[in-house]
Amino acid sequence: MEGSVEARVSHEVDRWLAWLPRWRPGTHRGRVRLCTRCFGSPILAASGLDVDVPHPVQHAFSMRMKGIIDASVDDYTARNLPMLHREIRLAEERKARRPYRAGEGLDPEFLGLDLDPEETPGQPFLFTLQGLEADAAAESAEPAPRPFTPQEKEALREEVRLADEFAKQLGRRICIELAHHRARIAAAVERHVEPQVAQMLADLDRELDAPGWPG
């Protein structure tokens, strides 16, 4: 998407707000692993979504902001960091040749989530999506590329550092901009999320207080 950071942030917040009324609480067993994308995220803190908000709602928001950063870093890399751009392009070409990619084509709300549920101890799955993807990647493995010289390694490290610094600066700008959207984000959560969470708690309370329980 073209335009300023402010315009891109506003656009992605609008898209998240349009998605939010379609969100429904999951019914599957909760996970014990923390999402590295969302846990401690300054973007979620800046938007007011870091406390008392279900993870799928948080994740959908953080991935939309990540999309802004990724696109901008890709553009910066293509224009200023030739070695890193080449390596990324080659990696994408190798990935595109894989016969099976389980996470391809997902909406931003689902990107980065685990593809498979956690196994129940003693009851392993016959297969998993991640396992199928790994098998397909192994079958289509290509010869290793030419090793880098020490000078090339140092140059590539410097380009990675520059790309990382650019991403951090952009992330800080996004956090500042999100402060202007906190009110409408909070209003949407209050309208679409909190009633569903309250309903879940009420259903749980009725189940715990069902006939047959002591007291």
ZAMARZA-485377 format. One record per residue (C-alpha): residue number from 1; residue in three letters; x, y, z. Coordinates in pm, whole numbers, always signed. Layout:
# ZAMARZA-485377
ATOM   num   residuo       c1       c2       c3
ATOM   NUM       ALA        X        Y        Z
...
END
This chain:
# ZAMARZA-485377
ATOM   num   residuo       c1       c2       c3
ATOM     1       MET       +0       +0       +0
ATOM     2       GLU     +132     +346      -92
ATOM     3       GLY     +120     +653     +131
ATOM     4       SER     +255     +784     +459
ATOM     5       VAL     +298     +576     +773
ATOM     6       GLU       +3     +761     +924
ATOM     7       ALA     -220     +672     +628
ATOM     8       ARG     -111     +308     +628
ATOM     9       VAL     -169     +269    +1001
ATOM    10       SER     -514     +427     +973
ATOM    11       HIS     -598     +201     +679
ATOM    12       GLU     -496     -117     +862
ATOM    13       VAL     -681      -14    +1178
ATOM    14       ASP     -990      +38     +962
ATOM    15       ARG     -950     -311     +815
ATOM    16       TRP     -908     -464    +1161
ATOM    17       LEU    -1218     -282    +1282
ATOM    18       ALA    -1411     -420     +984
ATOM    19       TRP    -1293     -774    +1070
ATOM    20       LEU    -1360     -755    +1443
ATOM    21       PRO    -1741     -803    +1431
ATOM    22       ARG    -1678    -1141    +1261
ATOM    23       TRP    -1456    -1266    +1542
ATOM    24       ARG    -1592    -1545    +1759
ATOM    25       PRO    -1425    -1708    +2060
ATOM    26       GLY    -1260    -2039    +1986
ATOM    27       THR    -1402    -2357    +2128
ATOM    28       HIS    -1085    -2569    +2115
ATOM    29       ARG     -851    -2636    +2406
ATOM    30       GLY     -639    -2337    +2496
ATOM    31       ARG     -266    -2333    +2426
ATOM    32       VAL       +5    -2310    +2684
ATOM    33       ARG     +271    -2164    +2452
ATOM    34       LEU     +305    -1788    +2442
ATOM    35       CYS     +283    -1611    +2107
ATOM    36       THR     +619    -1447    +2052
ATOM    37       ARG     +458    -1196    +1818
ATOM    38       CYS     +210    -1070    +2077
ATOM    39       PHE     +364    -1129    +2420
ATOM    40       GLY     +515     -803    +2539
ATOM    41       SER     +442     -631    +2208
ATOM    42       PRO     +490     -251    +2221
ATOM    43       ILE     +242     -222    +1934
ATOM    44       LEU      -31     -388    +2139
ATOM    45       ALA      +59     -169    +2437
ATOM    46       ALA      +39     +143    +2222
ATOM    47       SER     -302      +41    +2088
ATOM    48       GLY     -441      -52    +2431
ATOM    49       LEU     -485     -418    +2338
ATOM    50       ASP     -220     -561    +2570
ATOM    51       VAL     -445     -632    +2869
ATOM    52       ASP     -768     -833    +2904
ATOM    53       VAL     -811     -892    +2530
ATOM    54       PRO     -829    -1246    +2379
ATOM    55       HIS     -515    -1346    +2194
ATOM    56       PRO     -682    -1397    +1851
ATOM    57       VAL     -799    -1035    +1864
ATOM    58       GLN     -452     -917    +1961
ATOM    59       HIS     -283    -1133    +1699
ATOM    60       ALA     -504    -1010    +1417
ATOM    61       PHE     -410     -653    +1504
ATOM    62       SER      -38     -708    +1551
ATOM    63       MET       -7     -897    +1221
ATOM    64       ARG     -167     -609    +1032
ATOM    65       MET      +87     -371    +1183
ATOM    66       LYS     +361     -621    +1104
ATOM    67       GLY     +247     -614     +742
ATOM    68       ILE     +318     -240     +731
ATOM    69       ILE     +668     -294     +871
ATOM    70       ASP     +744     -588     +642
ATOM    71       ALA     +639     -403     +328
ATOM    72       SER     +839      -95     +421
ATOM    73       VAL    +1148     -295     +513
ATOM    74       ASP    +1124     -486     +184
ATOM    75       ASP    +1111     -159       -7
ATOM    76       TYR    +1402      -12     +192
ATOM    77       THR    +1606     -326     +138
ATOM    78       ALA    +1540     -334     -236
ATOM    79       ARG    +1652      +27     -272
ATOM    80       ASN    +1948      +37      -34
ATOM    81       LEU    +2077     -310      +62
ATOM    82       PRO    +2170     -509     -250
ATOM    83       MET    +2329     -813      -84
ATOM    84       LEU    +2045     -866     +162
ATOM    85       HIS    +1788     -807     -110
ATOM    86       ARG    +1952    -1072     -327
ATOM    87       GLU    +1959    -1329      -47
ATOM    88       ILE    +1595    -1265      +41
ATOM    89       ARG    +1495    -1296     -324
ATOM    90       LEU    +1681    -1626     -361
ATOM    91       ALA    +1522    -1758      -41
ATOM    92       GLU    +1177    -1664     -166
ATOM    93       GLU    +1245    -1835     -497
ATOM    94       ARG    +1348    -2154     -319
ATOM    95       LYS    +1039    -2137     -101
ATOM    96       ALA     +815    -2085     -404
ATOM    97       ARG     +945    -2407     -557
ATOM    98       ARG     +829    -2614     -261
ATOM    99       PRO     +539    -2841     -357
ATOM   100       TYR     +344    -2772      -37
ATOM   101       ARG     +325    -2463     +184
ATOM   102       ALA      +68    -2496     +459
ATOM   103       GLY      +60    -2132     +564
ATOM   104       GLU      +34    -1979     +217
ATOM   105       GLY     -256    -1751     +129
ATOM   106       LEU     -385    -1695     +482
ATOM   107       ASP     -554    -1370     +578
ATOM   108       PRO     -346    -1145     +806
ATOM   109       GLU     -564    -1243    +1102
ATOM   110       PHE     -433    -1601    +1079
ATOM   111       LEU      -72    -1546     +974
ATOM   112       GLY     +181    -1654    +1232
ATOM   113       LEU      -56    -1876    +1428
ATOM   114       ASP      +35    -2239    +1487
ATOM   115       LEU      -92    -2451    +1200
ATOM   116       ASP     -163    -2752    +1421
ATOM   117       PRO     -323    -2788    +1765
ATOM   118       GLU     -112    -2911    +2052
ATOM   119       GLU     -100    -3287    +2092
ATOM   120       THR     -262    -3457    +2388
ATOM   121       PRO       +3    -3650    +2583
ATOM   122       GLY       -1    -4013    +2474
ATOM   123       GLN     -220    -3940    +2172
ATOM   124       PRO       +8    -3821    +1890
ATOM   125       PHE     -135    -3714    +1556
ATOM   126       LEU      -91    -3939    +1255
ATOM   127       PHE      +33    -3635    +1064
ATOM   128       THR      +49    -3257    +1102
ATOM   129       LEU      +43    -2973     +852
ATOM   130       GLN     +382    -2856     +971
ATOM   131       GLY     +518    -3206     +932
ATOM   132       LEU     +387    -3235     +579
ATOM   133       GLU     +543    -2902     +491
ATOM   134       ALA     +879    -3009     +639
ATOM   135       ASP     +867    -3337     +445
ATOM   136       ALA     +792    -3153     +121
ATOM   137       ALA    +1078    -2912     +184
ATOM   138       ALA    +1319    -3199     +249
ATOM   139       GLU    +1217    -3377      -70
ATOM   140       SER    +1276    -3065     -278
ATOM   141       ALA    +1603    -2968     -109
ATOM   142       GLU    +1845    -2791     -339
ATOM   143       PRO    +2225    -2789     -339
ATOM   144       ALA    +2376    -2554      -83
ATOM   145       PRO    +2474    -2215     -227
ATOM   146       ARG    +2835    -2102     -250
ATOM   147       PRO    +2974    -2010      +94
ATOM   148       PHE    +3029    -1642     +165
ATOM   149       THR    +3376    -1502     +193
ATOM   150       PRO    +3464    -1330     +524
ATOM   151       GLN    +3423     -992     +356
ATOM   152       GLU    +3081    -1086     +219
ATOM   153       LYS    +2971    -1211     +561
ATOM   154       GLU    +3069     -883     +722
ATOM   155       ALA    +2895     -680     +453
ATOM   156       LEU    +2579     -888     +486
ATOM   157       ARG    +2581     -851     +867
ATOM   158       GLU    +2600     -474     +825
ATOM   159       GLU    +2305     -473     +583
ATOM   160       VAL    +2102     -690     +821
ATOM   161       ARG    +2183     -443    +1101
ATOM   162       LEU    +2065     -151     +889
ATOM   163       ALA    +1742     -330     +795
ATOM   164       ASP    +1679     -416    +1160
ATOM   165       GLU    +1738      -57    +1269
ATOM   166       PHE    +1501      +70    +1000
ATOM   167       ALA    +1234     -175    +1120
ATOM   168       LYS    +1276      -61    +1482
ATOM   169       GLN    +1245     +305    +1386
ATOM   170       LEU     +933     +233    +1184
ATOM   171       GLY     +788      +33    +1472
ATOM   172       ARG     +835     +330    +1703
ATOM   173       ARG     +661     +558    +1454
ATOM   174       ILE     +369     +316    +1432
ATOM   175       CYS     +340     +306    +1812
ATOM   176       ILE     +324     +685    +1824
ATOM   177       GLU      +57     +691    +1554
ATOM   178       LEU     -152     +423    +1724
ATOM   179       ALA     -204     +652    +2021
ATOM   180       HIS     -443     +852    +1798
ATOM   181       HIS     -654     +540    +1736
ATOM   182       ARG     -682     +408    +2094
ATOM   183       ALA    -1029     +548    +2153
ATOM   184       ARG    -1194     +381    +1855
ATOM   185       ILE    -1003      +59    +1915
ATOM   186       ALA    -1126      +52    +2275
ATOM   187       ALA    -1482     +129    +2166
ATOM   188       ALA    -1476     -160    +1918
ATOM   189       VAL    -1344     -403    +2179
ATOM   190       GLU    -1613     -291    +2423
ATOM   191       ARG    -1883     -338    +2161
ATOM   192       HIS    -1778     -661    +1989
ATOM   193       VAL    -1541     -850    +2219
ATOM   194       GLU    -1637     -787    +2579
ATOM   195       PRO    -1999     -911    +2540
ATOM   196       GLN    -1874    -1240    +2397
ATOM   197       VAL    -1620    -1283    +2677
ATOM   198       ALA    -1891    -1205    +2933
ATOM   199       GLN    -2117    -1464    +2773
ATOM   200       MET    -1842    -1726    +2792
ATOM   201       LEU    -1790    -1653    +3162
ATOM   202       ALA    -2165    -1673    +3225
ATOM   203       ASP    -2184    -2009    +3047
ATOM   204       LEU    -1891    -2137    +3253
ATOM   205       ASP    -2055    -2018    +3573
ATOM   206       ARG    -2375    -2203    +3486
ATOM   207       GLU    -2182    -2522    +3414
ATOM   208       LEU    -1997    -2504    +3744
ATOM   209       ASP    -2324    -2441    +3927
ATOM   210       ALA    -2510    -2724    +3753
ATOM   211       PRO    -2730    -2965    +3958
ATOM   212       GLY    -2531    -3245    +4111
ATOM   213       TRP    -2241    -3032    +4228
ATOM   214       PRO    -2202    -3006    +4607
ATOM   215       GLY    -2372    -2693    +4740
END
